[in-house]
Amino acid sequence: EAVSRSQAAGIWQFIPSTGTYMGLEQNHWYDGRRDIVASTEAAVRYFNRLRKIFNDDWPVIIAAYNGGEGTLSRAIAANKSAGKPTDFWSLTQIPNETANYPARFYALVDIFSQPEKYGFTPESTPLSPTVVQLEFNGPLHLGRLAELTGIEKKNFLRLNPGYKRLITGPGQHSLLVPREHASRFTEEILAKASENISDWGLYIVQRGDSLSSIARRFGMTVAELRQINMLSESVARPGTDLLVPRGRPGAIDTLQAQIDAGAKAYRVQKGDSLWAIARRFNTSISQLRSLNALDESRPLQIGQLLLVKAAPADAVAARNSAEQQAADTYVVQPGDSLWAIARRFSVTVEQIKRWNGIEDQGTLHPGQVLTISSGQPEA
């Protein structure tokens, strides 16, 4: 459950942009960075990529996993230009956290290789798999599914931390289940676990909301609201989408509760950008960010719900023109990396490389001018 200050999450601590870059789905139902199987497969792909970039130099590879390949590429290039050794231990132009990362990693390897030497008694681990991965279609109530199959809910959710709610979204899903319980996942059980799912919808938290006010609005208790959304904190953060019931007495239609006559709900599609959405709905990028409490460091996600509210055409044109002009180009600063620039503009590294014809991430240098297409992210 650990989340770093840069929003890295899951057992492999992928930040959102790296997760997207490595093909991990992230939406309001599911976060592939937390999925044990999906994130591990992505980590293997990422390490293989780093191995090719850095020619199997493992201290550099491990450091690049922490600090980004651009950071290490520039540090190596700086040493090479100065006629200094380019092995990891000779590099100086890297952040302290990244510089210490390989040493900490090798210390853990040493401890786990000979735990008795350090006063640890390792637990025995079975060599045969204790879980199996099953595939399902359609939304399911995970709490109900655990109950119907006789699996303790806490353990079931621990095996499947990628799901952000007790109810999964539409489409195909993978679940890890204890091997001895796998035969209980019959069609009948799955049908029961998917009953009445349509009674639930999404609500986008607005400024001034609290969990208690949202719970009252939808006829729930705060405990129920936190449970269905698997919330670990008691704060309702603006822009967050919460699963709420539609069919209880006193409940209002999920999105209509917060959309006035001049506003609409829009679901982000593949290829969308804030610029394109703003232009489509005759609004401004700044208003989209404000209305939806969007974090500039996080790219749009396919399937994400946005509130859009049209503004006067002349005001929008002026604002969007200024925003586009300011973001069309970016001058590389000392210490910049493609990763950092991508996060800043809510785009991906691959997009920046494609827009600027960059083949090697190590070719960035201070003063270099980069084109940032429309200055806005594509989903």
C-alpha positions as CSV (number, residue, x, y, z in Angstrom):
1,E,0.0,0.0,0.0
2,A,3.0,2.3,0.1
3,V,2.8,5.4,-2.0
4,S,5.8,7.7,-2.4
5,R,5.8,11.5,-2.6
6,S,6.0,11.1,-6.4
7,Q,2.9,8.9,-6.3
8,A,4.8,5.7,-7.0
9,A,2.6,2.7,-6.1
10,G,2.5,-1.1,-6.0
11,I,5.2,-3.6,-5.2
12,W,7.4,-2.3,-8.1
13,Q,6.7,1.4,-7.2
14,F,5.8,2.7,-10.7
15,I,5.0,6.3,-10.9
16,P,1.8,7.0,-13.0
17,S,3.6,8.1,-16.1
18,T,6.0,5.1,-16.0
19,G,3.1,2.8,-15.5
20,T,1.4,4.2,-18.5
21,Y,4.6,4.1,-20.5
22,M,5.0,0.4,-19.6
23,G,1.4,-0.4,-20.7
24,L,-0.2,-0.6,-17.2
25,E,-3.9,0.4,-17.3
26,Q,-4.9,3.0,-14.8
27,N,-8.5,4.2,-14.5
28,H,-11.2,4.8,-11.8
29,W,-11.8,1.1,-11.4
30,Y,-8.3,-0.4,-11.6
31,D,-4.6,0.5,-11.2
32,G,-2.3,-1.9,-13.0
33,R,0.7,-0.6,-11.0
34,R,-0.8,-2.4,-7.9
35,D,-1.7,-5.6,-9.7
36,I,0.8,-8.2,-8.6
37,V,1.0,-10.0,-11.9
38,A,0.6,-7.1,-14.3
39,S,3.1,-4.9,-12.5
40,T,5.7,-7.7,-12.3
41,E,5.4,-8.4,-16.0
42,A,5.8,-4.6,-16.6
43,A,8.9,-4.5,-14.3
44,V,10.5,-7.4,-16.3
45,R,9.8,-5.5,-19.5
46,Y,11.3,-2.3,-18.1
47,F,14.4,-4.0,-16.7
48,N,14.9,-5.7,-20.1
49,R,14.7,-2.3,-21.8
50,L,17.2,-0.8,-19.3
51,R,19.5,-3.8,-19.9
52,K,19.6,-3.0,-23.6
53,I,20.1,0.8,-23.1
54,F,22.9,0.3,-20.5
55,N,24.6,-2.9,-21.9
56,D,23.8,-5.1,-18.8
57,D,25.6,-2.7,-16.4
58,W,23.5,-3.7,-13.4
59,P,24.5,-0.9,-11.0
60,V,23.5,1.6,-13.7
61,I,20.3,-0.3,-14.5
62,I,19.2,-0.4,-10.9
63,A,19.9,3.3,-10.5
64,A,18.0,4.0,-13.7
65,Y,15.0,2.1,-12.4
66,N,14.9,4.7,-9.5
67,G,16.0,7.9,-11.2
68,G,15.1,7.4,-14.8
69,E,17.1,6.4,-17.8
70,G,17.6,10.1,-18.9
71,T,19.2,10.9,-15.6
72,L,21.8,8.1,-15.9
73,S,22.4,8.7,-19.6
74,R,23.2,12.4,-18.9
75,A,25.5,11.5,-16.0
76,I,27.4,9.0,-18.1
77,A,27.7,11.5,-21.0
78,A,29.0,14.2,-18.6
79,N,31.7,11.8,-17.3
80,K,32.6,10.7,-20.8
81,S,33.0,14.4,-21.9
82,A,35.2,15.1,-18.9
83,G,37.4,12.1,-19.6
84,K,36.3,10.3,-16.4
85,P,35.3,6.7,-15.9
86,T,31.7,6.0,-16.7
87,D,31.0,3.1,-14.4
88,F,28.2,3.8,-11.9
89,W,30.4,4.3,-8.9
90,S,32.3,7.1,-10.7
91,L,29.2,9.1,-11.6
92,T,28.6,12.3,-9.7
93,Q,25.8,14.2,-11.5
94,I,22.9,12.1,-10.1
95,P,20.5,12.8,-7.2
96,N,21.5,11.5,-3.8
97,E,18.5,9.1,-3.6
98,T,19.4,7.6,-7.0
99,A,23.1,7.5,-6.0
100,N,22.3,5.5,-2.9
101,Y,19.7,3.2,-4.5
102,P,22.1,0.4,-5.9
103,A,24.0,0.2,-2.5
104,R,20.7,-0.2,-0.7
105,F,19.6,-2.8,-3.2
106,Y,22.8,-4.8,-2.9
107,A,22.6,-4.6,0.9
108,L,19.1,-6.2,0.8
109,V,20.5,-8.9,-1.6
110,D,23.2,-9.7,1.0
111,I,20.8,-9.8,3.9
112,F,18.4,-12.2,2.1
113,S,21.3,-14.3,0.9
114,Q,22.5,-15.0,4.4
115,P,19.8,-13.9,6.8
116,E,21.2,-15.9,9.8
117,K,24.3,-13.7,9.7
118,Y,22.2,-10.7,10.4
119,G,19.9,-12.3,13.0
120,F,17.0,-13.1,10.8
121,T,15.1,-16.4,10.6
122,P,13.5,-16.7,7.2
123,E,10.0,-18.1,6.8
124,S,9.8,-21.2,4.7
125,T,8.2,-20.5,1.3
126,P,6.5,-23.3,-0.6
127,L,8.0,-24.0,-4.0
128,S,4.7,-24.9,-5.7
129,P,2.2,-22.1,-6.6
130,T,-0.5,-21.5,-4.0
131,V,-2.6,-19.3,-6.2
132,V,-4.0,-19.4,-9.7
133,Q,-5.0,-16.7,-12.1
134,L,-8.6,-16.8,-13.4
135,E,-10.2,-14.7,-16.1
136,F,-13.7,-13.2,-15.9
137,N,-16.0,-10.9,-17.9
138,G,-18.2,-8.1,-16.8
139,P,-18.4,-6.2,-13.5
140,L,-18.3,-8.2,-10.2
141,H,-18.7,-7.4,-6.6
142,L,-15.5,-8.6,-5.1
143,G,-16.7,-8.6,-1.5
144,R,-19.7,-10.8,-2.5
145,L,-17.5,-13.0,-4.6
146,A,-15.2,-13.7,-1.6
147,E,-18.1,-14.5,0.6
148,L,-19.7,-16.8,-1.9
149,T,-16.5,-18.8,-2.5
150,G,-15.5,-19.0,1.2
151,I,-12.4,-16.8,0.9
152,E,-11.7,-14.3,3.7
153,K,-12.3,-10.9,2.1
154,K,-9.2,-9.3,3.5
155,N,-7.0,-12.1,2.0
156,F,-8.9,-12.0,-1.3
157,L,-8.4,-8.2,-1.7
158,R,-4.7,-8.6,-0.7
159,L,-4.2,-10.9,-3.6
160,N,-5.9,-8.5,-6.0
161,P,-4.8,-5.0,-4.9
162,G,-5.1,-3.6,-8.4
163,Y,-8.9,-3.1,-8.0
164,K,-9.7,0.2,-6.5
165,R,-13.3,-0.6,-5.5
166,L,-15.2,-3.6,-4.2
167,I,-16.9,-3.5,-7.6
168,T,-14.9,-4.1,-10.8
169,G,-15.5,-2.2,-14.0
170,P,-16.8,-3.5,-17.3
171,G,-14.7,-5.8,-19.5
172,Q,-12.4,-8.6,-18.8
173,H,-10.7,-9.1,-15.5
174,S,-8.0,-11.3,-14.0
175,L,-8.1,-12.4,-10.4
176,L,-5.7,-14.3,-8.3
177,V,-7.4,-16.9,-6.1
178,P,-6.1,-19.5,-3.7
179,R,-5.6,-22.7,-5.6
180,E,-7.8,-24.8,-3.2
181,H,-10.7,-22.4,-3.9
182,A,-10.5,-22.1,-7.7
183,S,-13.1,-24.8,-8.4
184,R,-15.7,-22.8,-6.5
185,F,-15.7,-20.0,-9.1
186,T,-18.6,-21.5,-11.0
187,E,-20.9,-19.7,-13.5
188,E,-23.6,-19.7,-10.9
189,I,-21.4,-18.0,-8.3
190,L,-20.2,-15.4,-10.8
191,A,-23.8,-14.6,-11.8
192,K,-24.7,-14.0,-8.1
193,A,-21.6,-11.8,-7.7
194,S,-22.7,-9.6,-10.6
195,E,-26.3,-9.1,-9.5
196,N,-27.5,-5.5,-9.1
197,I,-24.2,-4.0,-10.1
198,S,-26.1,-1.5,-12.3
199,D,-27.4,0.2,-9.1
200,W,-24.0,1.8,-8.7
201,G,-22.5,4.8,-10.4
202,L,-19.7,7.3,-10.1
203,Y,-19.7,10.7,-8.3
204,I,-16.8,13.2,-8.9
205,V,-15.8,14.9,-5.6
206,Q,-16.2,18.7,-5.7
207,R,-14.5,21.3,-3.6
208,G,-16.3,21.6,-0.3
209,D,-17.4,18.0,-0.3
210,S,-16.7,15.7,2.6
211,L,-17.2,11.9,3.0
212,S,-20.0,12.6,5.4
213,S,-21.8,15.0,3.1
214,I,-21.5,12.6,0.1
215,A,-22.7,9.7,2.2
216,R,-25.7,11.6,3.3
217,R,-26.5,12.7,-0.3
218,F,-26.6,9.1,-1.4
219,G,-28.2,7.5,1.6
220,M,-25.1,5.7,2.9
221,T,-23.0,5.7,6.0
222,V,-19.4,6.9,5.8
223,A,-18.3,3.4,6.7
224,E,-20.2,2.0,3.7
225,L,-18.8,4.7,1.4
226,R,-15.3,4.0,2.5
227,Q,-15.7,0.2,2.3
228,I,-17.1,0.1,-1.3
229,N,-14.4,2.5,-2.5
230,M,-11.7,0.8,-0.3
231,L,-10.6,4.2,1.0
232,S,-7.7,4.2,3.5
233,E,-8.2,7.8,4.5
234,S,-11.2,9.8,5.6
235,V,-10.6,12.8,3.3
236,A,-12.6,13.5,0.2
237,R,-10.1,14.9,-2.3
238,P,-11.6,17.1,-5.2
239,G,-11.4,15.4,-8.5
240,T,-11.6,11.9,-7.1
241,D,-14.4,9.7,-8.4
242,L,-16.3,7.6,-5.9
243,L,-18.6,4.7,-6.4
244,V,-22.1,5.5,-5.0
245,P,-25.5,3.8,-5.0
246,R,-28.2,5.1,-7.3
247,G,-31.2,3.1,-6.1
248,R,-31.5,4.0,-2.4
249,P,-34.2,6.2,-1.0
250,G,-33.0,9.8,-1.0
251,A,-30.2,9.1,-3.5
252,I,-29.9,11.3,-6.6
253,D,-28.6,10.4,-10.1
254,T,-24.8,10.3,-9.6
255,L,-23.6,12.9,-12.1
256,Q,-26.8,15.0,-12.2
257,A,-26.3,15.8,-8.6
258,Q,-23.3,17.9,-9.5
259,I,-24.0,19.1,-13.1
260,D,-26.0,22.2,-13.6
261,A,-27.8,23.2,-16.7
262,G,-24.7,24.4,-18.5
263,A,-22.4,21.5,-17.7
264,K,-21.9,18.0,-19.1
265,A,-20.1,14.9,-18.2
266,Y,-17.5,13.6,-20.7
267,R,-15.6,10.3,-20.6
268,V,-12.0,10.6,-22.0
269,Q,-11.4,8.7,-25.2
270,K,-8.2,7.3,-26.7
271,G,-6.3,10.1,-28.4
272,D,-7.9,12.9,-26.3
273,S,-6.0,15.8,-24.9
274,L,-7.2,18.6,-22.6
275,W,-6.6,21.0,-25.6
276,A,-8.9,18.9,-27.8
277,I,-11.6,18.5,-25.2
278,A,-11.5,22.2,-24.4
279,R,-11.9,23.1,-28.0
280,R,-14.7,20.6,-28.5
281,F,-16.8,22.0,-25.6
282,N,-15.9,25.6,-26.2
283,T,-14.1,26.0,-22.9
284,S,-10.6,26.6,-21.7
285,I,-7.9,24.2,-20.5
286,S,-7.6,26.2,-17.2
287,Q,-11.3,25.8,-16.6
288,L,-11.2,22.1,-17.2
289,R,-8.3,21.8,-14.7
290,S,-10.1,23.9,-12.1
291,L,-13.5,22.3,-12.5
292,N,-12.1,18.8,-12.2
293,A,-9.3,19.5,-9.8
294,L,-6.8,18.0,-12.2
295,D,-3.2,17.5,-11.1
296,E,-0.8,18.8,-13.8
297,S,1.6,16.0,-13.1
298,R,-0.9,13.3,-14.0
299,P,-1.8,12.5,-17.6
300,L,-5.4,12.0,-18.7
301,Q,-6.6,8.4,-18.4
302,I,-8.9,6.7,-21.0
303,G,-12.3,6.3,-19.4
304,Q,-11.7,9.2,-16.9
305,L,-14.8,11.3,-16.3
306,L,-14.6,15.0,-16.7
307,L,-17.1,17.8,-16.0
308,V,-17.1,20.3,-18.9
309,K,-18.8,23.6,-18.9
310,A,-18.9,25.9,-21.9
311,A,-17.6,29.5,-21.7
312,P,-18.1,32.5,-24.0
313,A,-16.4,31.8,-27.3
314,D,-14.3,35.0,-27.4
315,A,-13.0,34.4,-23.8
316,V,-12.1,30.8,-24.6
317,A,-10.3,31.7,-27.8
318,A,-8.1,34.2,-26.0
319,R,-7.2,31.9,-23.1
320,N,-6.6,28.9,-25.2
321,S,-4.4,30.9,-27.6
322,A,-2.2,32.1,-24.7
323,E,-2.1,28.6,-23.2
324,Q,-1.2,27.0,-26.5
325,Q,1.5,29.6,-27.3
326,A,3.1,29.2,-23.8
327,A,3.2,25.4,-24.1
328,D,4.1,24.9,-27.7
329,T,7.9,24.8,-26.9
330,Y,10.0,24.1,-23.9
331,V,13.6,25.0,-23.2
332,V,15.5,22.2,-21.5
333,Q,16.9,23.2,-18.1
334,P,19.9,21.7,-16.3
335,G,18.8,18.5,-14.6
336,D,15.9,17.9,-16.8
337,S,15.0,14.5,-18.2
338,L,12.4,13.3,-20.6
339,W,10.5,11.7,-17.7
340,A,10.4,15.0,-15.8
341,I,9.4,17.0,-18.8
342,A,6.7,14.4,-19.7
343,R,5.3,14.6,-16.2
344,R,5.3,18.4,-16.2
345,F,3.2,18.6,-19.4
346,S,1.1,15.5,-18.7
347,V,2.3,13.7,-21.8
348,T,4.4,10.5,-22.3
349,V,8.1,10.2,-23.0
350,E,7.3,8.4,-26.3
351,Q,5.2,11.4,-27.4
352,I,8.0,13.9,-26.8
353,K,10.5,11.7,-28.6
354,R,8.1,11.3,-31.6
355,W,7.4,15.1,-31.8
356,N,11.1,16.0,-31.6
357,G,12.7,13.1,-33.5
358,I,14.6,11.9,-30.5
359,E,16.0,8.4,-30.6
360,D,18.3,8.4,-27.6
361,Q,17.1,9.8,-24.2
362,G,20.7,10.7,-23.4
363,T,20.8,13.4,-26.2
364,L,19.0,16.1,-24.1
365,H,21.1,19.1,-23.2
366,P,20.4,22.4,-21.4
367,G,19.1,25.0,-23.8
368,Q,17.6,22.5,-26.2
369,V,14.2,23.6,-27.5
370,L,11.5,20.8,-27.5
371,T,8.2,20.9,-29.2
372,I,5.3,19.9,-26.9
373,S,2.3,19.2,-29.2
374,S,-0.5,21.6,-28.1
375,G,1.1,21.6,-24.7
376,Q,-1.4,19.1,-23.6
377,P,-1.7,15.3,-22.9
378,E,-3.1,12.7,-25.2
379,A,-5.0,9.9,-23.5
